[in-house]
């Protein structure tokens, strides 16, 4: 009898969890923060969500890409999406998502990561395998250059920054922290000279 009650209770809790959990789906994780930090992370997350909504609306206006392994068709769809997003964000500029206060907070976090106890490992993580001597200047709405390796953002740094939806990724290019659209390959915003 006791075992049956425990099983019934467990099923009840699982049912509640199954109903509540979908409400959190798609919500990015925000690191534990309080006061001013939490407020600034909310601003950033809201702007990220606005961008993702725009991206989805633009993508919905394109002919659907049917499942394919044809790299040319995938690239064609990506380029079409990029062109449409650039048109929709023709007035976009640096600081639209990384506002001044968001930039200040991110710089503080990044500086702590690259000058703190994890500094050596963080620098090893971002060191490209094939370093280029050319200096690349990126701008909002630029297509992420194909000749630049995708640098891994240190996991310890990622754990301190707001989690991004799958449509976006943090990328480090030289000393800049960029926000890259993973579907369209565009630079959505950036913080120049973020890496000390």
LUMVEX-81275 format. One record per residue (C-alpha): residue number from 1; x, y, z. Coordinates in pm, 1 decimal. Example, Ala and Ser with C-alpha at 12.3 -4.5 7.8 and 13.67 -1.06 7.14 Angstrom:
// LUMVEX-81275
[1 [1230.0 -450.0 780.0]]
[2 [1367.0 -106.0 714.0]]
***
This chain:
// LUMVEX-81275
[1 [0.0 0.0 0.0]]
[2 [281.3 243.2 92.7]]
[3 [463.2 162.2 -231.0]]
[4 [146.4 226.1 -430.6]]
[5 [99.8 567.4 -261.9]]
[6 [460.7 662.5 -338.7]]
[7 [419.8 563.6 -702.3]]
[8 [93.8 758.9 -726.5]]
[9 [258.2 1064.4 -569.3]]
[10 [556.8 1035.6 -805.6]]
[11 [325.5 1015.0 -1107.5]]
[12 [139.8 1319.9 -978.2]]
[13 [460.3 1522.4 -949.0]]
[14 [576.7 1411.1 -1291.9]]
[15 [242.7 1523.0 -1435.5]]
[16 [281.6 1867.0 -1280.1]]
[17 [637.8 1888.7 -1408.2]]
[18 [526.0 1790.5 -1759.8]]
[19 [263.1 2067.0 -1758.5]]
[20 [488.7 2337.9 -1611.7]]
[21 [809.8 2262.3 -1803.8]]
[22 [687.8 2360.4 -2153.9]]
[23 [622.2 2711.3 -2025.4]]
[24 [996.3 2747.0 -1979.6]]
[25 [1091.5 2603.0 -2318.6]]
[26 [1280.1 2846.8 -2534.1]]
[27 [1359.9 3076.0 -2244.3]]
[28 [1733.6 3139.9 -2235.0]]
[29 [1922.8 3070.4 -1917.8]]
[30 [2041.4 3380.7 -1738.4]]
[31 [2329.1 3339.6 -1493.2]]
[32 [2254.0 3393.8 -1126.7]]
[33 [2268.7 3769.5 -1088.5]]
[34 [2118.8 4022.8 -857.7]]
[35 [2032.6 4390.4 -865.2]]
[36 [2188.4 4585.6 -1148.6]]
[37 [2342.8 4279.4 -1315.5]]
[38 [2005.9 4103.2 -1338.3]]
[39 [1840.5 4415.9 -1478.6]]
[40 [2107.4 4454.8 -1748.0]]
[41 [2089.4 4085.7 -1842.5]]
[42 [1711.8 4126.0 -1884.8]]
[43 [1766.3 4415.9 -2126.5]]
[44 [2011.2 4207.0 -2329.7]]
[45 [1785.2 3899.9 -2331.6]]
[46 [1482.2 4105.0 -2440.1]]
[47 [1677.7 4253.5 -2733.2]]
[48 [1803.9 3908.4 -2831.4]]
[49 [1446.4 3778.1 -2832.7]]
[50 [1335.7 4073.4 -3049.7]]
[51 [1605.8 3987.9 -3301.4]]
[52 [1511.0 3617.6 -3306.9]]
[53 [1147.8 3714.3 -3365.8]]
[54 [1252.4 3933.5 -3660.2]]
[55 [1470.9 3652.1 -3796.9]]
[56 [1183.0 3403.6 -3778.4]]
[57 [941.0 3646.3 -3946.1]]
[58 [1188.7 3711.3 -4226.7]]
[59 [1258.2 3339.7 -4271.0]]
[60 [883.8 3268.9 -4287.8]]
[61 [860.1 3508.8 -4584.1]]
[62 [1109.6 3297.8 -4784.1]]
[63 [1026.0 2979.2 -4970.4]]
[64 [1074.7 2692.8 -4725.9]]
[65 [1398.2 2499.2 -4755.0]]
[66 [1308.7 2133.2 -4783.8]]
[67 [1538.5 1887.3 -4605.6]]
[68 [1844.9 1843.2 -4825.5]]
[69 [2213.9 1757.3 -4816.3]]
[70 [2281.6 1983.3 -5115.2]]
[71 [2532.1 2237.4 -4980.8]]
[72 [2460.6 2481.0 -5266.8]]
[73 [2087.2 2491.1 -5189.9]]
[74 [2154.2 2536.4 -4818.1]]
[75 [2400.4 2819.6 -4890.4]]
[76 [2152.8 2981.1 -5131.2]]
[77 [1883.6 2978.2 -4861.8]]
[78 [2129.8 3117.0 -4603.4]]
[79 [2231.9 3400.9 -4838.6]]
[80 [1869.0 3484.9 -4917.3]]
[81 [1789.8 3494.1 -4546.3]]
[82 [2092.9 3714.9 -4480.7]]
[83 [1991.5 3962.0 -4756.0]]
[84 [1635.2 3985.4 -4621.8]]
[85 [1750.9 4035.7 -4262.3]]
[86 [1994.2 4308.2 -4372.0]]
[87 [1703.5 4480.3 -4552.9]]
[88 [1479.8 4448.6 -4247.1]]
[89 [1760.1 4585.3 -4024.4]]
[90 [1891.9 4848.9 -4264.8]]
[91 [1917.6 5101.6 -3981.4]]
[92 [2084.5 4859.5 -3739.1]]
[93 [2405.3 4967.3 -3573.6]]
[94 [2654.7 4867.5 -3313.2]]
[95 [2495.3 4888.8 -2969.7]]
[96 [2141.8 4788.8 -3069.7]]
[97 [2171.8 4468.7 -2865.2]]
[98 [2496.4 4530.0 -2679.6]]
[99 [2375.0 4861.4 -2535.7]]
[100 [2622.1 5079.9 -2344.2]]
[101 [2527.6 4930.1 -2008.6]]
[102 [2523.2 4574.5 -2146.5]]
[103 [2865.3 4636.5 -2301.7]]
[104 [3004.0 4764.3 -1969.0]]
[105 [2879.5 4455.1 -1786.2]]
[106 [3006.8 4214.2 -2053.2]]
[107 [3348.9 4386.6 -2054.6]]
[108 [3370.1 4350.2 -1675.4]]
[109 [3284.6 3979.7 -1694.9]]
[110 [3523.6 3917.4 -1985.4]]
[111 [3806.0 4108.4 -1815.4]]
[112 [3755.6 3897.7 -1501.8]]
[113 [3772.9 3579.5 -1708.9]]
[114 [4085.0 3677.4 -1905.1]]
[115 [4271.4 3824.0 -1608.5]]
[116 [4152.2 3588.1 -1335.6]]
[117 [4255.1 3235.0 -1235.2]]
[118 [4118.7 3087.3 -1561.6]]
[119 [4306.3 3336.6 -1783.2]]
[120 [4562.3 3095.7 -1930.5]]
[121 [4301.7 2834.5 -2019.9]]
[122 [4067.7 3100.8 -2161.7]]
[123 [4344.8 3234.3 -2388.1]]
[124 [4433.5 2883.4 -2505.4]]
[125 [4068.9 2820.7 -2591.7]]
[126 [4040.5 3124.9 -2818.2]]
[127 [4378.6 3085.1 -2988.4]]
[128 [4305.0 2986.6 -3349.6]]
[129 [4480.4 2682.5 -3495.6]]
[130 [4577.8 2881.1 -3802.2]]
[131 [4626.0 3238.4 -3683.0]]
[132 [4586.2 3502.2 -3950.7]]
[133 [4802.5 3810.8 -3945.7]]
[134 [4531.9 4011.9 -4121.0]]
[135 [4322.8 4236.8 -3899.8]]
[136 [3953.9 4194.0 -3968.6]]
[137 [3717.3 4482.0 -3896.7]]
[138 [3363.6 4359.1 -3857.3]]
[139 [3045.0 4563.3 -3862.8]]
[140 [2680.7 4498.7 -3785.0]]
[141 [2504.9 4325.8 -4079.4]]
[142 [2835.7 4199.3 -4224.7]]
[143 [2840.6 3834.9 -4325.6]]
[144 [3072.3 3643.3 -4092.6]]
[145 [3389.9 3594.5 -4300.1]]
[146 [3431.0 3234.5 -4417.2]]
[147 [3811.1 3257.6 -4399.8]]
[148 [3806.7 3320.2 -4022.9]]
[149 [3806.2 3009.3 -3804.3]]
[150 [3513.4 2977.3 -3565.7]]
[151 [3683.2 3042.4 -3234.7]]
[152 [3547.8 2859.5 -2933.0]]
[153 [3424.4 3084.5 -2656.4]]
[154 [3569.8 2959.7 -2325.0]]
[155 [3307.7 2750.0 -2140.4]]
[156 [3384.2 2926.5 -1812.2]]
[157 [3304.3 3259.3 -1981.1]]
[158 [2986.6 3121.1 -2140.4]]
[159 [2864.1 3013.1 -1797.0]]
[160 [2878.5 3377.6 -1682.7]]
[161 [2699.9 3526.7 -1984.0]]
[162 [2331.0 3495.0 -2068.2]]
[163 [2259.7 3178.4 -2266.4]]
[164 [2164.7 3243.7 -2626.0]]
[165 [1888.8 3077.9 -2826.3]]
[166 [2011.4 2834.7 -3093.6]]
[167 [1969.5 3104.0 -3361.1]]
[168 [2260.4 3305.2 -3215.9]]
[169 [2613.0 3239.2 -3088.6]]
[170 [2891.7 3432.5 -2921.5]]
[171 [3204.2 3437.9 -3139.4]]
[172 [3541.9 3595.1 -3067.8]]
[173 [3713.7 3748.1 -3369.6]]
[174 [4051.9 3896.2 -3286.6]]
[175 [3972.8 4097.1 -2972.9]]
[176 [3604.6 4156.4 -3058.1]]
[177 [3311.6 3968.1 -2908.6]]
[178 [3049.2 3921.1 -3178.0]]
[179 [2690.4 3805.4 -3171.8]]
[180 [2653.2 3582.0 -3479.0]]
[181 [2329.5 3473.6 -3643.7]]
[182 [2384.9 3099.0 -3687.0]]
[183 [2122.2 3064.7 -3961.4]]
[184 [2207.3 3365.5 -4177.4]]
[185 [2577.1 3392.8 -4090.9]]
[186 [2543.6 3763.3 -4006.8]]
[187 [2710.1 3974.2 -3741.1]]
[188 [2410.6 4092.2 -3536.8]]
[189 [2612.7 4311.3 -3297.7]]
[190 [2961.0 4328.5 -3149.6]]
[191 [3171.9 4466.0 -2868.7]]
[192 [3500.7 4590.4 -3016.3]]
[193 [3817.5 4519.6 -2817.2]]
[194 [3625.4 4318.0 -2559.5]]
[195 [3914.8 4076.7 -2500.9]]
[196 [4190.2 4243.6 -2292.6]]
***
